[in-house]
């Protein structure tokens, strides 16, 4: 039981570390997305003010849009995986709690059985003592 408990705790810690890593990656991707959006806006402003470099700006704008789209896709994928891992961690915690409850109940049942057996053995011992005392009296 202790080994299983330890294994669950290690698993829970690993999942928590993974979730923290995913959250950090999400923040990083959100930052990149914001930077890319700002760059797009800046380029759009520059392109509208400078008609001659409009084609270059348009290509750069399209490249930035593709980058933003890719980052958004990555972000959604990470969010989906984060939610999945969060569900897994919640299920693992629930299983751990259920297992602990079953172990406690089994231990209580074992203690009850031991108490009953002890009481029965003490009764048998007392009967044997009485019998021995009667035999000695005879």
N, CA, C and O atoms as a GROMACS GRO file, in nm:
protein
  552
    1UNK      N    1   0.084  -0.120   0.000
    1UNK     CA    2   0.000   0.000   0.000
    1UNK      C    3   0.088   0.126   0.000
    1UNK      O    4   0.061   0.223  -0.070
    2UNK      N    5   0.196   0.121   0.081
    2UNK     CA    6   0.285   0.237   0.085
    2UNK      C    7   0.354   0.257  -0.050
    2UNK      O    8   0.372   0.369  -0.096
    3UNK      N    9   0.391   0.146  -0.111
    3UNK     CA   10   0.458   0.156  -0.241
    3UNK      C   11   0.362   0.214  -0.346
    3UNK      O   12   0.402   0.299  -0.425
    4UNK      N   13   0.237   0.167  -0.346
    4UNK     CA   14   0.139   0.222  -0.441
    4UNK      C   15   0.116   0.370  -0.413
    4UNK      O   16   0.109   0.450  -0.506
    5UNK      N   17   0.106   0.404  -0.287
    5UNK     CA   18   0.086   0.544  -0.250
    5UNK      C   19   0.203   0.628  -0.300
    5UNK      O   20   0.184   0.737  -0.355
    6UNK      N   21   0.323   0.577  -0.280
    6UNK     CA   22   0.443   0.648  -0.326
    6UNK      C   23   0.441   0.663  -0.479
    6UNK      O   24   0.472   0.769  -0.532
    7UNK      N   25   0.404   0.554  -0.549
    7UNK     CA   26   0.397   0.559  -0.695
    7UNK      C   27   0.297   0.663  -0.741
    7UNK      O   28   0.323   0.737  -0.836
    8UNK      N   29   0.182   0.669  -0.675
    8UNK     CA   30   0.081   0.769  -0.713
    8UNK      C   31   0.134   0.910  -0.688
    8UNK      O   32   0.112   1.000  -0.768
    9UNK      N   33   0.204   0.929  -0.578
    9UNK     CA   34   0.257   1.061  -0.548
    9UNK      C   35   0.361   1.102  -0.653
    9UNK      O   36   0.362   1.217  -0.698
   10UNK      N   37   0.446   1.009  -0.692
   10UNK     CA   38   0.546   1.038  -0.796
   10UNK      C   39   0.475   1.072  -0.927
   10UNK      O   40   0.511   1.168  -0.994
   11UNK      N   41   0.375   0.992  -0.962
   11UNK     CA   42   0.298   1.019  -1.084
   11UNK      C   43   0.234   1.157  -1.078
   11UNK      O   44   0.240   1.233  -1.175
   12UNK      N   45   0.174   1.190  -0.965
   12UNK     CA   46   0.110   1.320  -0.948
   12UNK      C   47   0.212   1.433  -0.963
   12UNK      O   48   0.182   1.535  -1.027
   13UNK      N   49   0.330   1.417  -0.906
   13UNK     CA   50   0.434   1.518  -0.917
   13UNK      C   51   0.481   1.534  -1.062
   13UNK      O   52   0.504   1.645  -1.109
   14UNK      N   53   0.493   1.423  -1.133
   14UNK     CA   54   0.534   1.429  -1.273
   14UNK      C   55   0.429   1.501  -1.356
   14UNK      O   56   0.462   1.583  -1.442
   15UNK      N   57   0.304   1.470  -1.332
   15UNK     CA   58   0.195   1.536  -1.405
   15UNK      C   59   0.194   1.685  -1.374
   15UNK      O   60   0.174   1.767  -1.464
   16UNK      N   61   0.216   1.720  -1.249
   16UNK     CA   62   0.217   1.862  -1.210
   16UNK      C   63   0.331   1.935  -1.281
   16UNK      O   64   0.313   2.047  -1.328
   17UNK      N   65   0.448   1.871  -1.289
   17UNK     CA   66   0.562   1.932  -1.359
   17UNK      C   67   0.530   1.947  -1.508
   17UNK      O   68   0.562   2.050  -1.568
   18UNK      N   69   0.468   1.847  -1.566
   18UNK     CA   70   0.430   1.855  -1.707
   18UNK      C   71   0.331   1.970  -1.729
   18UNK      O   72   0.346   2.047  -1.823
   19UNK      N   73   0.232   1.980  -1.643
   19UNK     CA   74   0.131   2.086  -1.655
   19UNK      C   75   0.199   2.223  -1.644
   19UNK      O   76   0.165   2.314  -1.719
   20UNK      N   77   0.292   2.237  -1.551
   20UNK     CA   78   0.362   2.365  -1.537
   20UNK      C   79   0.441   2.396  -1.664
   20UNK      O   80   0.445   2.511  -1.707
   21UNK      N   81   0.503   2.295  -1.724
   21UNK     CA   82   0.576   2.315  -1.849
   21UNK      C   83   0.482   2.357  -1.961
   21UNK      O   84   0.515   2.445  -2.041
   22UNK      N   85   0.367   2.294  -1.967
   22UNK     CA   86   0.269   2.330  -2.071
   22UNK      C   87   0.221   2.473  -2.051
   22UNK      O   88   0.208   2.548  -2.148
   23UNK      N   89   0.195   2.511  -1.926
   23UNK     CA   90   0.151   2.648  -1.899
   23UNK      C   91   0.259   2.749  -1.939
   23UNK      O   92   0.229   2.854  -1.995
   24UNK      N   93   0.384   2.716  -1.910
   24UNK     CA   94   0.494   2.805  -1.949
   24UNK      C   95   0.501   2.817  -2.102
   24UNK      O   96   0.521   2.926  -2.155
   25UNK      N   97   0.484   2.705  -2.172
   25UNK     CA   98   0.487   2.706  -2.318
   25UNK      C   99   0.369   2.788  -2.372
   25UNK      O  100   0.384   2.861  -2.470
   26UNK      N  101   0.253   2.776  -2.309
   26UNK     CA  102   0.136   2.854  -2.352
   26UNK      C  103   0.165   3.002  -2.336
   26UNK      O  104   0.134   3.080  -2.426
   27UNK      N  105   0.223   3.041  -2.224
   27UNK     CA  106   0.256   3.182  -2.203
   27UNK      C  107   0.356   3.231  -2.308
   27UNK      O  108   0.345   3.342  -2.360
   28UNK      N  109   0.454   3.145  -2.337
   28UNK     CA  110   0.554   3.181  -2.436
   28UNK      C  111   0.490   3.201  -2.573
   28UNK      O  112   0.520   3.297  -2.644
   29UNK      N  113   0.400   3.110  -2.610
   29UNK     CA  114   0.332   3.120  -2.738
   29UNK      C  115   0.240   3.242  -2.744
   29UNK      O  116   0.229   3.308  -2.847
   30UNK      N  117   0.174   3.271  -2.633
   30UNK     CA  118   0.090   3.390  -2.628
   30UNK      C  119   0.173   3.517  -2.646
   30UNK      O  120   0.132   3.610  -2.714
   31UNK      N  121   0.290   3.518  -2.584
   31UNK     CA  122   0.380   3.633  -2.599
   31UNK      C  123   0.424   3.647  -2.744
   31UNK      O  124   0.422   3.756  -2.800
   32UNK      N  125   0.462   3.535  -2.806
   32UNK     CA  126   0.501   3.537  -2.947
   32UNK      C  127   0.386   3.585  -3.034
   32UNK      O  128   0.406   3.662  -3.128
   33UNK      N  129   0.265   3.539  -3.002
   33UNK     CA  130   0.148   3.580  -3.078
   33UNK      C  131   0.126   3.730  -3.067
   33UNK      O  132   0.098   3.797  -3.167
   34UNK      N  133   0.137   3.782  -2.946
   34UNK     CA  134   0.121   3.926  -2.926
   34UNK      C  135   0.228   4.004  -3.002
   34UNK      O  136   0.199   4.106  -3.064
   35UNK      N  137   0.352   3.956  -2.995
   35UNK     CA  138   0.460   4.022  -3.068
   35UNK      C  139   0.435   4.020  -3.219
   35UNK      O  140   0.456   4.119  -3.289
   36UNK      N  141   0.389   3.905  -3.266
   36UNK     CA  142   0.362   3.893  -3.410
   36UNK      C  143   0.248   3.986  -3.451
   36UNK      O  144   0.254   4.049  -3.557
   37UNK      N  145   0.146   3.996  -3.368
   37UNK     CA  146   0.034   4.087  -3.398
   37UNK      C  147   0.082   4.232  -3.399
   37UNK      O  148   0.041   4.311  -3.485
   38UNK      N  149   0.167   4.266  -3.304
   38UNK     CA  150   0.220   4.403  -3.301
   38UNK      C  151   0.306   4.431  -3.425
   38UNK      O  152   0.300   4.538  -3.484
   39UNK      N  153   0.385   4.331  -3.462
   39UNK     CA  154   0.469   4.347  -3.581
   39UNK      C  155   0.381   4.363  -3.706
   39UNK      O  156   0.412   4.443  -3.794
   40UNK      N  157   0.273   4.286  -3.712
   40UNK     CA  158   0.181   4.298  -3.825
   40UNK      C  159   0.119   4.438  -3.832
   40UNK      O  160   0.111   4.499  -3.938
   41UNK      N  161   0.078   4.487  -3.718
   41UNK     CA  162   0.019   4.620  -3.713
   41UNK      C  163   0.121   4.726  -3.754
   41UNK      O  164   0.090   4.818  -3.829
   42UNK      N  165   0.243   4.711  -3.703
   42UNK     CA  166   0.349   4.807  -3.738
   42UNK      C  167   0.378   4.802  -3.888
   42UNK      O  168   0.390   4.906  -3.952
   43UNK      N  169   0.389   4.682  -3.941
   43UNK     CA  170   0.416   4.669  -4.083
   43UNK      C  171   0.301   4.725  -4.167
   43UNK      O  172   0.323   4.786  -4.271
   44UNK      N  173   0.182   4.702  -4.120
   44UNK     CA  174   0.066   4.754  -4.192
   44UNK      C  175   0.069   4.907  -4.193
   44UNK      O  176   0.039   4.970  -4.295
   45UNK      N  177   0.104   4.965  -4.081
   45UNK     CA  178   0.115   5.112  -4.074
   45UNK      C  179   0.224   5.162  -4.167
   45UNK      O  180   0.205   5.260  -4.239
   46UNK      N  181   0.339   5.093  -4.165
   46UNK     CA  182   0.450   5.133  -4.251
   46UNK      C  183   0.413   5.116  -4.398
   46UNK      O  184   0.447   5.200  -4.482
   47UNK      N  185   0.345   5.007  -4.428
   47UNK     CA  186   0.307   4.981  -4.568
   47UNK      C  187   0.208   5.085  -4.618
   47UNK      O  188   0.215   5.126  -4.733
   48UNK      N  189   0.120   5.126  -4.534
   48UNK     CA  190   0.021   5.225  -4.578
   48UNK      C  191   0.085   5.363  -4.591
   48UNK      O  192   0.040   5.444  -4.672
   49UNK      N  193   0.189   5.392  -4.514
   49UNK     CA  194   0.256   5.520  -4.524
   49UNK      C  195   0.358   5.524  -4.637
   49UNK      O  196   0.389   5.631  -4.689
   50UNK      N  197   0.409   5.410  -4.675
   50UNK     CA  198   0.510   5.403  -4.781
   50UNK      C  199   0.455   5.318  -4.896
   50UNK      O  200   0.463   5.196  -4.892
   51UNK      N  201   0.402   5.381  -4.996
   51UNK     CA  202   0.340   5.312  -5.108
   51UNK      C  203   0.438   5.232  -5.191
   51UNK      O  204   0.400   5.131  -5.249
   52UNK      N  205   0.565   5.276  -5.198
   52UNK     CA  206   0.663   5.210  -5.283
   52UNK      C  207   0.700   5.072  -5.228
   52UNK      O  208   0.721   4.979  -5.305
   53UNK      N  209   0.708   5.059  -5.096
   53UNK     CA  210   0.746   4.929  -5.040
   53UNK      C  211   0.622   4.847  -5.004
   53UNK      O  212   0.627   4.758  -4.920
   54UNK      N  213   0.511   4.877  -5.070
   54UNK     CA  214   0.385   4.808  -5.043
   54UNK      C  215   0.391   4.660  -5.072
   54UNK      O  216   0.337   4.580  -4.996
   55UNK      N  217   0.456   4.622  -5.182
   55UNK     CA  218   0.463   4.481  -5.216
   55UNK      C  219   0.547   4.404  -5.115
   55UNK      O  220   0.512   4.293  -5.075
   56UNK      N  221   0.659   4.463  -5.075
   56UNK     CA  222   0.747   4.399  -4.976
   56UNK      C  223   0.671   4.385  -4.845
   56UNK      O  224   0.674   4.280  -4.780
   57UNK      N  225   0.604   4.491  -4.806
   57UNK     CA  226   0.528   4.489  -4.682
   57UNK      C  227   0.416   4.386  -4.689
   57UNK      O  228   0.386   4.319  -4.590
   58UNK      N  229   0.355   4.374  -4.806
   58UNK     CA  230   0.246   4.276  -4.822
   58UNK      C  231   0.298   4.135  -4.802
   58UNK      O  232   0.235   4.053  -4.735
   59UNK      N  233   0.416   4.107  -4.862
   59UNK     CA  234   0.476   3.974  -4.844
   59UNK      C  235   0.511   3.948  -4.698
   59UNK      O  236   0.486   3.840  -4.645
   60UNK      N  237   0.568   4.049  -4.634
   60UNK     CA  238   0.604   4.035  -4.493
   60UNK      C  239   0.478   4.018  -4.408
   60UNK      O  240   0.476   3.942  -4.312
   61UNK      N  241   0.374   4.090  -4.446
   61UNK     CA  242   0.248   4.079  -4.375
   61UNK      C  243   0.191   3.938  -4.386
   61UNK      O  244   0.143   3.881  -4.287
   62UNK      N  245   0.196   3.883  -4.506
   62UNK     CA  246   0.147   3.747  -4.526
   62UNK      C  247   0.231   3.646  -4.447
   62UNK      O  248   0.178   3.551  -4.390
   63UNK      N  249   0.362   3.668  -4.446
   63UNK     CA  250   0.451   3.580  -4.370
   63UNK      C  251   0.418   3.587  -4.221
   63UNK      O  252   0.415   3.484  -4.152
   64UNK      N  253   0.394   3.706  -4.172
   64UNK     CA  254   0.360   3.723  -4.030
   64UNK      C  255   0.223   3.661  -4.000
   64UNK      O  256   0.203   3.602  -3.894
   65UNK      N  257   0.130   3.676  -4.094
   65UNK     CA  258  -0.002   3.613  -4.074
   65UNK      C  259   0.011   3.462  -4.066
   65UNK      O  260  -0.053   3.397  -3.983
   66UNK      N  261   0.095   3.405  -4.152
   66UNK     CA  262   0.118   3.260  -4.149
   66UNK      C  263   0.181   3.220  -4.016
   66UNK      O  264   0.145   3.118  -3.957
   67UNK      N  265   0.275   3.300  -3.971
   67UNK     CA  266   0.341   3.273  -3.842
   67UNK      C  267   0.240   3.281  -3.728
   67UNK      O  268   0.239   3.196  -3.639
   68UNK      N  269   0.155   3.383  -3.731
   68UNK     CA  270   0.053   3.398  -3.627
   68UNK      C  271  -0.041   3.280  -3.629
   68UNK      O  272  -0.078   3.226  -3.524
   69UNK      N  273  -0.081   3.238  -3.747
   69UNK     CA  274  -0.171   3.124  -3.761
   69UNK      C  275  -0.107   2.998  -3.703
   69UNK      O  276  -0.172   2.921  -3.633
   70UNK      N  277   0.021   2.978  -3.734
   70UNK     CA  278   0.093   2.861  -3.683
   70UNK      C  279   0.103   2.866  -3.530
   70UNK      O  280   0.085   2.764  -3.463
   71UNK      N  281   0.132   2.983  -3.476
   71UNK     CA  282   0.143   2.998  -3.330
   71UNK      C  283   0.007   2.974  -3.264
   71UNK      O  284  -0.001   2.912  -3.158
   72UNK      N  285  -0.100   3.024  -3.327
   72UNK     CA  286  -0.233   3.001  -3.271
   72UNK      C  287  -0.267   2.853  -3.271
   72UNK      O  288  -0.326   2.802  -3.175
   73UNK      N  289  -0.231   2.784  -3.378
   73UNK     CA  290  -0.254   2.640  -3.385
   73UNK      C  291  -0.177   2.568  -3.275
   73UNK      O  292  -0.231   2.481  -3.207
   74UNK      N  293  -0.050   2.606  -3.257
   74UNK     CA  294   0.031   2.546  -3.150
   74UNK      C  295  -0.030   2.574  -3.014
   74UNK      O  296  -0.035   2.486  -2.929
   75UNK      N  297  -0.077   2.696  -2.995
   75UNK     CA  298  -0.137   2.734  -2.868
   75UNK      C  299  -0.262   2.652  -2.840
   75UNK      O  300  -0.282   2.604  -2.728
   76UNK      N  301  -0.346   2.635  -2.939
   76UNK     CA  302  -0.468   2.555  -2.921
   76UNK      C  303  -0.433   2.410  -2.891
   76UNK      O  304  -0.497   2.346  -2.808
   77UNK      N  305  -0.332   2.359  -2.960
   77UNK     CA  306  -0.289   2.221  -2.935
   77UNK      C  307  -0.239   2.206  -2.792
   77UNK      O  308  -0.273   2.108  -2.724
   78UNK      N  309  -0.160   2.301  -2.746
   78UNK     CA  310  -0.110   2.295  -2.609
   78UNK      C  311  -0.223   2.307  -2.508
   78UNK      O  312  -0.223   2.238  -2.405
   79UNK      N  313  -0.318   2.393  -2.535
   79UNK     CA  314  -0.433   2.406  -2.444
   79UNK      C  315  -0.511   2.276  -2.437
   79UNK      O  316  -0.552   2.234  -2.329
   80UNK      N  317  -0.531   2.213  -2.551
   80UNK     CA  318  -0.603   2.085  -2.554
   80UNK      C  319  -0.527   1.979  -2.475
   80UNK      O  320  -0.586   1.905  -2.396
   81UNK      N  321  -0.395   1.972  -2.496
   81UNK     CA  322  -0.315   1.874  -2.422
   81UNK      C  323  -0.314   1.906  -2.273
   81UNK      O  324  -0.318   1.815  -2.190
   82UNK      N  325  -0.310   2.035  -2.240
   82UNK     CA  326  -0.314   2.075  -2.099
   82UNK      C  327  -0.444   2.029  -2.034
   82UNK      O  328  -0.443   1.974  -1.924
   83UNK      N  329  -0.555   2.051  -2.102
   83UNK     CA  330  -0.684   2.009  -2.048
   83UNK      C  331  -0.690   1.858  -2.033
   83UNK      O  332  -0.743   1.806  -1.934
   84UNK      N  333  -0.634   1.787  -2.131
   84UNK     CA  334  -0.632   1.641  -2.124
   84UNK      C  335  -0.549   1.593  -2.005
   84UNK      O  336  -0.590   1.505  -1.930
   85UNK      N  337  -0.432   1.653  -1.988
   85UNK     CA  338  -0.345   1.613  -1.877
   85UNK      C  339  -0.407   1.652  -1.743
   85UNK      O  340  -0.390   1.582  -1.644
   86UNK      N  341  -0.478   1.763  -1.740
   86UNK     CA  342  -0.546   1.804  -1.617
   86UNK      C  343  -0.653   1.702  -1.581
   86UNK      O  344  -0.670   1.667  -1.464
   87UNK      N  345  -0.726   1.655  -1.682
   87UNK     CA  346  -0.828   1.552  -1.656
   87UNK      C  347  -0.762   1.424  -1.606
   87UNK      O  348  -0.810   1.361  -1.512
   88UNK      N  349  -0.652   1.387  -1.668
   88UNK     CA  350  -0.580   1.266  -1.625
   88UNK      C  351  -0.533   1.281  -1.480
   88UNK      O  352  -0.547   1.188  -1.400
   89UNK      N  353  -0.479   1.397  -1.446
   89UNK     CA  354  -0.433   1.419  -1.309
   89UNK      C  355  -0.549   1.412  -1.211
   89UNK      O  356  -0.536   1.356  -1.102
   90UNK      N  357  -0.663   1.470  -1.249
   90UNK     CA  358  -0.780   1.465  -1.161
   90UNK      C  359  -0.827   1.320  -1.143
   90UNK      O  360  -0.863   1.280  -1.033
   91UNK      N  361  -0.826   1.244  -1.251
   91UNK     CA  362  -0.864   1.103  -1.241
   91UNK      C  363  -0.767   1.026  -1.154
   91UNK      O  364  -0.808   0.941  -1.074
   92UNK      N  365  -0.639   1.054  -1.168
   92UNK     CA  366  -0.537   0.986  -1.086
   92UNK      C  367  -0.557   1.019  -0.939
   92UNK      O  368  -0.548   0.931  -0.853
   93UNK      N  369  -0.585   1.147  -0.910
   93UNK     CA  370  -0.610   1.185  -0.770
   93UNK      C  371  -0.733   1.113  -0.716
   93UNK      O  372  -0.734   1.066  -0.602
   94UNK      N  373  -0.836   1.104  -0.798
   94UNK     CA  374  -0.959   1.036  -0.756
   94UNK      C  375  -0.932   0.889  -0.730
   94UNK      O  376  -0.980   0.834  -0.631
   95UNK      N  377  -0.856   0.825  -0.818
   95UNK     CA  378  -0.821   0.684  -0.798
   95UNK      C  379  -0.740   0.666  -0.671
   95UNK      O  380  -0.761   0.570  -0.596
   96UNK      N  381  -0.648   0.758  -0.647
   96UNK     CA  382  -0.567   0.751  -0.526
   96UNK      C  383  -0.654   0.762  -0.402
   96UNK      O  384  -0.637   0.686  -0.306
   97UNK      N  385  -0.748   0.854  -0.404
   97UNK     CA  386  -0.838   0.870  -0.290
   97UNK      C  387  -0.924   0.746  -0.269
   97UNK      O  388  -0.944   0.701  -0.157
   98UNK      N  389  -0.974   0.690  -0.379
   98UNK     CA  390  -1.054   0.568  -0.370
   98UNK      C  391  -0.970   0.452  -0.315
   98UNK      O  392  -1.017   0.376  -0.231
   99UNK      N  393  -0.847   0.441  -0.364
   99UNK     CA  394  -0.760   0.334  -0.318
   99UNK      C  395  -0.729   0.349  -0.169
   99UNK      O  396  -0.729   0.250  -0.094
  100UNK      N  397  -0.702   0.471  -0.126
  100UNK     CA  398  -0.676   0.495   0.015
  100UNK      C  399  -0.798   0.458   0.099
  100UNK      O  400  -0.786   0.399   0.206
  101UNK      N  401  -0.916   0.492   0.049
  101UNK     CA  402  -1.040   0.460   0.122
  101UNK      C  403  -1.057   0.309   0.133
  101UNK      O  404  -1.089   0.258   0.240
  102UNK      N  405  -1.035   0.237   0.022
  102UNK     CA  406  -1.046   0.091   0.025
  102UNK      C  407  -0.944   0.030   0.122
  102UNK      O  408  -0.976  -0.063   0.196
  103UNK      N  409  -0.823   0.084   0.122
  103UNK     CA  410  -0.720   0.032   0.212
  103UNK      C  411  -0.756   0.056   0.358
  103UNK      O  412  -0.736  -0.030   0.443
  104UNK      N  413  -0.810   0.176   0.386
  104UNK     CA  414  -0.853   0.205   0.524
  104UNK      C  415  -0.965   0.111   0.566
  104UNK      O  416  -0.964   0.059   0.678
  105UNK      N  417  -1.062   0.088   0.477
  105UNK     CA  418  -1.172  -0.002   0.509
  105UNK      C  419  -1.122  -0.144   0.530
  105UNK      O  420  -1.167  -0.212   0.622
  106UNK      N  421  -1.029  -0.188   0.446
  106UNK     CA  422  -0.973  -0.322   0.461
  106UNK      C  423  -0.898  -0.334   0.594
  106UNK      O  424  -0.907  -0.436   0.662
  107UNK      N  425  -0.824  -0.229   0.629
  107UNK     CA  426  -0.751  -0.231   0.756
  107UNK      C  427  -0.848  -0.234   0.874
  107UNK      O  428  -0.825  -0.307   0.971
  108UNK      N  429  -0.955  -0.156   0.866
  108UNK     CA  430  -1.054  -0.157   0.973
  108UNK      C  431  -1.120  -0.294   0.984
  108UNK      O  432  -1.142  -0.344   1.094
  109UNK      N  433  -1.150  -0.356   0.871
  109UNK     CA  434  -1.211  -0.489   0.872
  109UNK      C  435  -1.113  -0.590   0.932
  109UNK      O  436  -1.152  -0.678   1.009
  110UNK      N  437  -0.987  -0.577   0.896
  110UNK     CA  438  -0.885  -0.667   0.952
  110UNK      C  439  -0.874  -0.649   1.102
  110UNK      O  440  -0.862  -0.746   1.176
  111UNK      N  441  -0.878  -0.525   1.147
  111UNK     CA  442  -0.871  -0.499   1.291
  111UNK      C  443  -0.992  -0.558   1.363
  111UNK      O  444  -0.980  -0.616   1.470
  112UNK      N  445  -1.111  -0.541   1.301
  112UNK     CA  446  -1.232  -0.600   1.362
  112UNK      C  447  -1.217  -0.751   1.373
  112UNK      O  448  -1.248  -0.810   1.477
  113UNK      N  449  -1.170  -0.813   1.263
  113UNK     CA  450  -1.150  -0.958   1.264
  113UNK      C  451  -1.050  -1.000   1.370
  113UNK      O  452  -1.069  -1.100   1.438
  114UNK      N  453  -0.944  -0.923   1.383
  114UNK     CA  454  -0.842  -0.954   1.485
  114UNK      C  455  -0.900  -0.940   1.625
  114UNK      O  456  -0.872  -1.021   1.713
  115UNK      N  457  -0.980  -0.836   1.645
  115UNK     CA  458  -1.042  -0.816   1.776
  115UNK      C  459  -1.136  -0.930   1.810
  115UNK      O  460  -1.136  -0.979   1.923
  116UNK      N  461  -1.217  -0.972   1.713
  116UNK     CA  462  -1.309  -1.084   1.735
  116UNK      C  463  -1.231  -1.212   1.763
  116UNK      O  464  -1.266  -1.287   1.854
  117UNK      N  465  -1.127  -1.236   1.686
  117UNK     CA  466  -1.045  -1.356   1.705
  117UNK      C  467  -0.978  -1.353   1.842
  117UNK      O  468  -0.972  -1.456   1.910
  118UNK      N  469  -0.929  -1.236   1.884
  118UNK     CA  470  -0.866  -1.223   2.015
  118UNK      C  471  -0.967  -1.251   2.125
  118UNK      O  472  -0.938  -1.322   2.222
  119UNK      N  473  -1.086  -1.196   2.111
  119UNK     CA  474  -1.190  -1.218   2.212
  119UNK      C  475  -1.227  -1.367   2.217
  119UNK      O  476  -1.243  -1.422   2.326
  120UNK      N  477  -1.241  -1.431   2.101
  120UNK     CA  478  -1.274  -1.574   2.097
  120UNK      C  479  -1.163  -1.656   2.161
  120UNK      O  480  -1.190  -1.749   2.238
  121UNK      N  481  -1.037  -1.623   2.130
  121UNK     CA  482  -0.925  -1.697   2.187
  121UNK      C  483  -0.917  -1.677   2.339
  121UNK      O  484  -0.884  -1.769   2.413
  122UNK      N  485  -0.947  -1.555   2.384
  122UNK     CA  486  -0.947  -1.531   2.528
  122UNK      C  487  -1.057  -1.611   2.597
  122UNK      O  488  -1.038  -1.663   2.707
  123UNK      N  489  -1.172  -1.621   2.531
  123UNK     CA  490  -1.282  -1.704   2.584
  123UNK      C  491  -1.241  -1.849   2.590
  123UNK      O  492  -1.265  -1.917   2.690
  124UNK      N  493  -1.178  -1.898   2.481
  124UNK     CA  494  -1.130  -2.037   2.479
  124UNK      C  495  -1.026  -2.060   2.588
  124UNK      O  496  -1.026  -2.164   2.654
  125UNK      N  497  -0.938  -1.963   2.607
  125UNK     CA  498  -0.835  -1.974   2.710
  125UNK      C  499  -0.898  -1.981   2.848
  125UNK      O  500  -0.857  -2.059   2.933
  126UNK      N  501  -0.998  -1.899   2.868
  126UNK     CA  502  -1.066  -1.898   2.999
  126UNK      C  503  -1.136  -2.032   3.024
  126UNK      O  504  -1.134  -2.083   3.136
  127UNK      N  505  -1.197  -2.088   2.920
  127UNK     CA  506  -1.262  -2.219   2.933
  127UNK      C  507  -1.159  -2.327   2.966
  127UNK      O  508  -1.181  -2.413   3.051
  128UNK      N  509  -1.044  -2.320   2.897
  128UNK     CA  510  -0.937  -2.418   2.923
  128UNK      C  511  -0.886  -2.406   3.066
  128UNK      O  512  -0.859  -2.506   3.132
  129UNK      N  513  -0.874  -2.284   3.114
  129UNK     CA  514  -0.829  -2.264   3.252
  129UNK      C  515  -0.929  -2.324   3.352
  129UNK      O  516  -0.892  -2.388   3.450
  130UNK      N  517  -1.056  -2.301   3.322
  130UNK     CA  518  -1.159  -2.359   3.410
  130UNK      C  519  -1.152  -2.511   3.408
  130UNK      O  520  -1.161  -2.575   3.513
  131UNK      N  521  -1.137  -2.569   3.288
  131UNK     CA  522  -1.128  -2.714   3.276
  131UNK      C  523  -1.006  -2.768   3.350
  131UNK      O  524  -1.015  -2.868   3.421
  132UNK      N  525  -0.893  -2.699   3.334
  132UNK     CA  526  -0.772  -2.740   3.402
  132UNK      C  527  -0.791  -2.731   3.553
  132UNK      O  528  -0.750  -2.820   3.628
  133UNK      N  529  -0.857  -2.621   3.598
  133UNK     CA  530  -0.881  -2.605   3.741
  133UNK      C  531  -0.972  -2.717   3.791
  133UNK      O  532  -0.951  -2.768   3.900
  134UNK      N  533  -1.073  -2.755   3.713
  134UNK     CA  534  -1.163  -2.866   3.753
  134UNK      C  535  -1.088  -2.998   3.759
  134UNK      O  536  -1.107  -3.078   3.850
  135UNK      N  537  -1.002  -3.018   3.659
  135UNK     CA  538  -0.924  -3.142   3.658
  135UNK      C  539  -0.829  -3.148   3.777
  135UNK      O  540  -0.809  -3.254   3.836
  136UNK      N  541  -0.773  -3.034   3.812
  136UNK     CA  542  -0.683  -3.032   3.927
  136UNK      C  543  -0.759  -3.056   4.056
  136UNK      O  544  -0.707  -3.117   4.149
  137UNK      N  545  -0.883  -3.008   4.059
  137UNK     CA  546  -0.965  -3.028   4.178
  137UNK      C  547  -1.003  -3.174   4.192
  137UNK      O  548  -1.013  -3.225   4.303
  138UNK      N  549  -1.024  -3.242   4.082
  138UNK     CA  550  -1.064  -3.382   4.086
  138UNK      C  551  -0.944  -3.464   4.129
  138UNK      O  552  -0.954  -3.586   4.140
   0.00000   0.00000   0.00000
